[in-house]
Amino acid sequence: MALGLTADGGLSWLLPRLVGLRKAQEIMLTNRRIKAEDAEAIGLVTRTVDEDALIDEGNAAATALANAPVAALGAARALLRESDESGLETQLDRELRSMAVAADLEAREGIAAYIVEALRTAGGRARRGGLVDVHPAELGATVLNALVARTGVDPAAVEDVIVGCVTQGGEQAFAFGRNLVLASSLPNSVPAVPIDRQRGSSQQALHFAAQAVMSGTQNIVIAAGAESMTRVPMNSNWQFHRRQAGVGTGPWSPAIQKRYGVAEFSQFHGAQAIADKYGLTREAMDEFAVASHVKAAAAIDSGAFRDEIVPVTTPNGVFDTDDGVRRGGAKEAISEVKTLEEGGTITAANASQMTDGASGAMIVSETALRRFNLLPLARIADRHRRRSRHHAGRADSRHA
């Protein structure tokens, strides 16, 4: 026996899903010799056909299948009609459908998302830095414009803009993501949406953008983040209602307060709890903070950030250098800063700085890479059989 044809019964129609389309093609429709009893034992064939009569046609069908599976199956169907093998044509139709599904699954497993550009504004110190006079929508729009300009992508080809923002109130309210697009050079046909996952907001924007591309739904998505902690102070989106306007009680409902036994949640309390749990001392955190500023200053001086920073035009000139870095900061000075909680270890000096700024990354599919001749900075990979295995490039999410 050199060639077998199946009329189902041995579950061979599942084979492409089990071993992949290419392997199924190799096993089922090539002229590789397989003993009839072996083929029948593993369910590849339920019926043997005379080798002498069909070997030439089988070879032709296998060759055609390697080049064009659908056409080859059509040829095989015609061959069955000529052989007057009643019932097998119906089974081959089923084979065609299942192999098409398998091909789609294989294609989806191979879809990757690529970061082709990642940019940011320089970080402006909140309330006293270089970006205090710039509307946050225009901060974000500046990054969107630069992403499109540097990549050379047709602005109309951008299929979505996902914008991370923590405090969605005031100038950052009312579909803030959409306002970035309206303030930019992108056509108003490009949709956008803001998301809030607190300090992980623009990181989540990157994840959502990658998921859209890797699902095959979209080819070009921008993930961004924008925040002005000067013009929209932290917590102002709910404190204004409760304290200034006297409306409502805040975001934590009575059910939440009862369930967790607290009046409110705070990232500062959470950070202190983590420090306590892992034994992070005040001295160790202060040392780390000083070292961080030293490294940041060295990076600025060496020009390490130059390519990723988009200059912003402000009423006071062009802003293009992070101004929150404490140069020459001594550990002694940092150690004198009061802790946020009585008996705690976290201070304003060793915690994250309040900053104004924006960032963004363009995420594309392989189709978009070819269409616009783009060079990827990094590939984001996620295999179906593993959870959360992301490998990302230098997209910056420090601002949201």
C-alpha positions as CSV (number, residue, x, y, z in Angstrom):
1,M,0.0,0.0,0.0
2,A,1.5,3.3,-1.0
3,L,-1.5,5.7,-0.9
4,G,-4.6,5.9,1.2
5,L,-7.8,7.8,1.0
6,T,-10.0,8.3,4.0
7,A,-13.8,8.3,4.2
8,D,-13.7,9.5,7.9
9,G,-14.3,7.1,10.7
10,G,-10.7,7.3,11.8
11,L,-11.0,10.9,12.9
12,S,-8.5,12.0,10.3
13,W,-10.5,15.2,9.7
14,L,-9.2,16.2,13.2
15,L,-5.6,15.6,12.2
16,P,-4.8,19.1,11.0
17,R,-6.0,20.5,14.3
18,L,-3.9,18.0,16.2
19,V,-0.6,18.1,14.3
20,G,-0.9,21.3,12.2
21,L,-1.8,21.7,8.6
22,R,1.6,21.2,7.2
23,K,2.3,18.0,9.1
24,A,-1.2,16.7,8.2
25,Q,-0.5,17.4,4.5
26,E,2.8,15.5,4.8
27,I,1.2,12.5,6.5
28,M,-2.0,12.3,4.5
29,L,-1.4,13.4,1.0
30,T,2.2,12.7,-0.1
31,N,3.5,9.6,-1.6
32,R,5.5,8.7,1.4
33,R,5.1,5.0,1.8
34,I,3.1,3.9,4.9
35,K,2.0,0.4,5.6
36,A,-1.7,-0.1,5.3
37,E,-2.0,-1.6,8.7
38,D,-0.1,1.2,10.3
39,A,-2.2,3.9,8.6
40,E,-5.4,2.1,9.6
41,A,-4.2,1.7,13.1
42,I,-3.7,5.4,13.7
43,G,-6.9,6.4,11.8
44,L,-5.3,7.9,8.8
45,V,-7.2,5.6,6.4
46,T,-10.3,3.6,6.6
47,R,-10.1,2.3,3.0
48,T,-7.2,1.3,0.8
49,V,-7.0,2.1,-3.0
50,D,-5.1,0.4,-5.7
51,E,-1.7,1.9,-5.9
52,D,-1.1,1.4,-9.6
53,A,-4.3,3.2,-10.6
54,L,-3.8,6.3,-8.5
55,I,-0.1,6.8,-7.8
56,D,0.3,9.4,-10.6
57,E,-2.8,11.3,-9.6
58,G,-1.9,11.1,-5.9
59,N,1.6,12.6,-6.6
60,A,0.0,15.4,-8.6
61,A,-2.6,16.0,-5.9
62,A,0.1,16.1,-3.2
63,T,2.2,18.6,-5.2
64,A,-0.8,20.8,-5.8
65,L,-1.8,20.6,-2.2
66,A,1.6,21.9,-1.1
67,N,1.1,24.9,-3.4
68,A,-2.6,25.5,-3.0
69,P,-4.5,23.4,-0.5
70,V,-8.0,24.4,-1.7
71,A,-7.2,23.8,-5.4
72,A,-5.7,20.4,-4.5
73,L,-8.7,19.3,-2.6
74,G,-10.9,20.3,-5.5
75,A,-8.8,18.2,-7.8
76,A,-9.0,15.3,-5.3
77,R,-12.8,15.7,-5.2
78,A,-12.9,15.4,-9.0
79,L,-10.7,12.3,-8.8
80,L,-13.2,10.7,-6.5
81,R,-16.0,11.5,-8.8
82,E,-14.1,9.8,-11.6
83,S,-13.5,6.8,-9.4
84,D,-17.3,6.7,-8.6
85,E,-16.5,6.3,-4.9
86,S,-19.9,7.2,-3.5
87,G,-19.9,9.0,-0.2
88,L,-16.3,10.0,-0.2
89,E,-16.9,13.4,-1.8
90,T,-19.0,14.5,1.2
91,Q,-16.2,13.5,3.5
92,L,-13.7,15.4,1.5
93,D,-15.9,18.5,1.8
94,R,-15.7,18.0,5.6
95,E,-11.9,17.6,5.3
96,L,-11.7,20.9,3.4
97,R,-13.6,22.8,6.1
98,S,-11.6,21.4,8.9
99,M,-8.3,22.0,7.1
100,A,-9.3,25.6,6.5
101,V,-10.0,26.0,10.2
102,A,-6.6,24.4,11.0
103,A,-4.9,26.8,8.6
104,D,-6.6,29.7,10.2
105,L,-5.6,28.6,13.7
106,E,-2.0,28.1,12.5
107,A,-2.0,31.6,11.0
108,R,-3.4,33.1,14.2
109,E,-0.8,31.4,16.3
110,G,1.9,33.0,14.1
111,I,0.5,36.5,14.3
112,A,2.8,38.8,16.1
113,A,2.7,42.5,17.1
114,Y,5.7,44.8,16.5
115,I,6.7,48.0,18.1
116,V,8.0,50.2,15.3
117,E,8.4,53.5,17.2
118,A,8.3,54.5,20.9
119,L,8.5,58.2,21.8
120,R,7.8,60.5,24.8
121,T,8.0,64.1,25.8
122,A,10.5,65.1,28.3
123,G,9.1,64.8,31.8
124,G,8.2,68.2,33.3
125,R,8.1,68.6,37.1
126,A,4.5,69.1,38.2
127,R,3.6,72.7,39.3
128,R,7.0,74.1,38.6
129,G,8.5,72.4,35.5
130,G,8.6,73.1,31.8
131,L,5.2,71.8,30.8
132,V,2.9,73.6,33.3
133,D,1.4,75.8,30.6
134,V,0.6,73.0,28.1
135,H,-2.8,71.4,27.8
136,P,-2.5,67.6,28.4
137,A,-4.4,66.9,25.1
138,E,-1.7,68.8,23.2
139,L,1.1,67.0,25.1
140,G,-0.4,63.7,23.8
141,A,-1.1,65.1,20.3
142,T,2.6,66.1,20.0
143,V,3.6,62.5,20.5
144,L,0.9,61.2,18.1
145,N,2.2,63.5,15.4
146,A,5.8,62.5,15.9
147,L,4.9,58.8,15.8
148,V,3.2,59.2,12.4
149,A,6.0,61.5,11.1
150,R,8.9,59.3,12.1
151,T,7.3,56.0,10.8
152,G,6.0,57.5,7.6
153,V,2.7,55.6,8.1
154,D,-0.4,57.1,6.4
155,P,-2.3,58.8,9.3
156,A,-5.6,57.4,8.0
157,A,-4.2,53.9,8.3
158,V,-4.1,54.1,12.1
159,E,-7.1,52.1,13.3
160,D,-7.3,53.0,16.9
161,V,-5.6,55.1,19.6
162,I,-5.7,53.8,23.2
163,V,-4.7,56.4,25.8
164,G,-3.9,55.7,29.4
165,C,-4.7,58.4,31.9
166,V,-5.2,58.2,35.6
167,T,-7.1,61.4,36.6
168,Q,-9.8,61.7,34.0
169,G,-11.3,65.0,35.0
170,G,-11.0,68.7,34.1
171,E,-8.7,69.0,31.0
172,Q,-8.4,65.3,30.9
173,A,-12.1,64.5,30.9
174,F,-14.7,64.1,28.2
175,A,-13.2,61.3,26.0
176,F,-9.7,62.4,26.7
177,G,-8.2,59.9,24.2
178,R,-10.4,61.2,21.5
179,N,-9.3,64.8,22.3
180,L,-5.7,63.8,21.7
181,V,-6.6,62.7,18.2
182,L,-8.6,65.9,17.5
183,A,-5.7,68.0,18.7
184,S,-3.3,66.1,16.4
185,S,-2.7,65.8,12.7
186,L,-4.5,62.5,12.5
187,P,-7.8,62.6,10.6
188,N,-10.9,62.7,12.7
189,S,-11.9,59.3,11.3
190,V,-9.4,57.7,13.6
191,P,-11.1,56.5,16.8
192,A,-9.6,56.7,20.3
193,V,-10.5,55.6,23.8
194,P,-9.1,56.5,27.3
195,I,-8.4,53.8,29.9
196,D,-7.6,54.0,33.6
197,R,-5.7,51.3,35.3
198,Q,-4.1,53.8,37.6
199,R,-0.3,53.7,37.5
200,G,-0.4,50.9,34.9
201,S,-2.7,52.8,32.5
202,S,-0.5,53.3,29.5
203,Q,1.1,50.0,30.0
204,Q,-2.4,48.5,29.7
205,A,-2.9,50.6,26.6
206,L,0.2,48.8,25.1
207,H,-1.3,45.5,26.1
208,F,-4.7,46.3,24.5
209,A,-3.0,47.5,21.3
210,A,-0.9,44.3,21.1
211,Q,-4.0,42.2,21.6
212,A,-5.9,44.0,18.9
213,V,-3.0,43.4,16.4
214,M,-2.3,39.8,17.5
215,S,-6.0,38.8,17.3
216,G,-5.9,39.8,13.6
217,T,-8.5,42.5,14.2
218,Q,-6.3,45.5,13.5
219,N,-3.0,46.3,11.8
220,I,-1.9,49.6,13.2
221,V,-2.8,50.8,16.7
222,I,-1.2,53.5,18.8
223,A,-0.8,53.0,22.5
224,A,-0.3,56.2,24.5
225,G,-0.4,57.9,27.8
226,A,-0.8,61.5,28.8
227,E,-1.1,63.2,32.2
228,S,-0.6,66.7,33.5
229,M,-0.4,66.5,37.3
230,T,-0.1,70.3,37.3
231,R,-3.3,71.1,35.5
232,V,-5.3,68.1,36.7
233,P,-4.0,67.4,40.2
234,M,-4.1,63.8,41.5
235,N,-7.5,62.7,42.9
236,S,-9.1,66.0,41.7
237,N,-11.5,64.0,39.6
238,W,-13.4,62.8,42.7
239,Q,-12.3,65.2,45.4
240,F,-13.9,68.2,43.6
241,H,-17.3,66.5,43.7
242,R,-17.1,65.6,47.3
243,R,-15.2,68.5,48.9
244,Q,-15.8,71.5,46.6
245,A,-19.2,70.7,45.1
246,G,-20.5,68.7,48.0
247,V,-21.9,66.0,45.7
248,G,-21.6,62.3,46.5
249,T,-19.4,60.5,48.9
250,G,-16.4,59.4,46.7
251,P,-15.5,56.3,44.7
252,W,-15.6,53.8,47.6
253,S,-19.2,52.8,48.2
254,P,-20.5,51.6,51.6
255,A,-20.3,48.0,50.3
256,I,-16.6,48.4,49.5
257,Q,-15.8,50.0,52.8
258,K,-17.7,47.3,54.7
259,R,-16.1,44.4,52.7
260,Y,-12.5,45.6,53.2
261,G,-12.8,47.6,56.5
262,V,-11.2,50.7,55.2
263,A,-12.6,54.2,54.3
264,E,-10.5,54.5,51.1
265,F,-7.7,52.9,49.1
266,S,-4.4,54.6,48.5
267,Q,-1.4,53.6,46.4
268,F,0.7,55.2,49.2
269,H,-0.7,52.8,51.8
270,G,-0.2,50.0,49.4
271,A,3.4,50.9,48.7
272,Q,4.1,51.1,52.5
273,A,2.5,47.7,53.0
274,I,4.8,46.2,50.4
275,A,7.9,47.9,51.9
276,D,6.9,46.5,55.3
277,K,6.2,43.0,53.9
278,Y,9.6,42.7,52.2
279,G,11.6,44.6,54.8
280,L,12.6,47.6,52.6
281,T,14.2,50.1,54.9
282,R,14.2,53.8,54.7
283,E,18.0,53.9,54.3
284,A,17.9,51.4,51.4
285,M,15.1,53.3,49.6
286,D,16.9,56.6,50.0
287,E,20.1,55.1,48.6
288,F,18.2,53.7,45.6
289,A,16.6,57.1,45.0
290,V,19.9,58.9,45.0
291,A,21.4,56.3,42.6
292,S,18.4,56.7,40.3
293,H,18.9,60.4,40.0
294,V,22.6,60.0,39.4
295,K,22.0,57.5,36.6
296,A,19.3,59.7,35.1
297,A,21.6,62.7,35.0
298,A,24.3,60.7,33.4
299,A,21.9,59.4,30.8
300,I,20.8,62.9,29.9
301,D,24.4,64.2,29.7
302,S,25.3,61.3,27.4
303,G,22.4,61.9,25.1
304,A,20.8,58.5,25.8
305,F,17.3,59.9,25.8
306,R,17.7,62.2,22.8
307,D,16.1,59.9,20.2
308,E,13.1,59.0,22.2
309,I,12.2,62.6,23.3
310,V,9.8,64.7,21.2
311,P,10.4,68.5,21.8
312,V,7.3,70.4,23.0
313,T,6.8,74.0,22.1
314,T,5.6,75.9,25.1
315,P,4.9,79.6,25.8
316,N,8.4,79.8,27.3
317,G,10.2,78.0,24.5
318,V,11.0,74.5,23.5
319,F,11.1,71.9,26.2
320,D,13.1,68.8,25.5
321,T,15.0,67.7,28.7
322,D,13.6,66.0,31.8
323,D,13.7,68.7,34.5
324,G,12.8,66.6,37.5
325,V,16.2,65.0,37.9
326,R,17.9,66.1,41.1
327,R,21.5,66.7,40.2
328,G,24.0,66.4,43.0
329,G,21.3,65.2,45.4
330,A,22.9,64.0,48.6
331,K,21.6,61.1,50.6
332,E,21.7,63.4,53.7
333,A,19.3,65.8,52.2
334,I,16.9,63.1,51.1
335,S,17.0,61.5,54.5
336,E,15.6,64.7,56.1
337,V,12.4,64.6,54.1
338,K,9.3,63.7,56.2
339,T,7.7,60.3,55.7
340,L,4.2,60.1,54.2
341,E,3.0,58.1,57.1
342,E,3.9,58.3,60.8
343,G,6.5,55.6,61.4
344,G,6.7,54.7,57.7
345,T,9.6,54.6,55.3
346,I,8.2,56.2,52.1
347,T,8.8,59.9,51.4
348,A,8.2,62.3,48.6
349,A,12.0,62.1,47.9
350,N,12.2,58.3,47.5
351,A,8.8,57.8,45.8
352,S,7.8,58.4,42.2
353,Q,7.8,62.0,41.2
354,M,4.7,64.0,40.2
355,T,5.3,64.7,36.5
356,D,3.7,66.2,33.4
357,G,4.2,64.5,30.1
358,A,3.1,62.0,27.5
359,S,4.3,58.9,25.7
360,G,3.3,56.6,22.9
361,A,4.2,53.6,20.9
362,M,3.0,52.4,17.5
363,I,2.1,48.7,17.4
364,V,1.7,47.1,14.0
365,S,1.2,43.7,12.3
366,E,3.5,42.0,9.9
367,T,1.2,43.1,7.1
368,A,1.7,46.7,8.1
369,L,5.4,46.2,8.3
370,R,5.5,45.1,4.7
371,R,3.0,47.7,3.5
372,F,4.9,50.7,4.9
373,N,8.4,49.2,4.9
374,L,8.8,49.6,8.6
375,L,11.7,48.4,10.8
376,P,10.6,47.0,14.1
377,L,12.2,48.0,17.4
378,A,10.8,44.9,19.2
379,R,8.4,42.0,18.8
380,I,5.6,41.4,21.2
381,A,5.0,37.6,21.4
382,D,2.2,35.7,23.1
383,R,1.6,32.0,22.5
384,H,-1.8,30.6,23.1
385,R,-0.7,27.9,25.5
386,R,1.1,30.2,27.9
387,R,-0.2,33.0,30.1
388,S,1.0,36.5,29.8
389,R,4.3,35.9,28.1
390,H,4.9,39.4,26.7
391,H,8.3,40.6,25.4
392,A,8.1,44.3,24.7
393,G,10.5,47.0,23.6
394,R,11.1,50.5,25.1
395,A,7.6,51.9,25.1
396,D,7.4,54.3,28.0
397,S,4.6,54.3,30.5
398,R,6.0,56.5,33.2
399,H,3.5,59.3,32.7
400,A,0.3,57.3,33.3
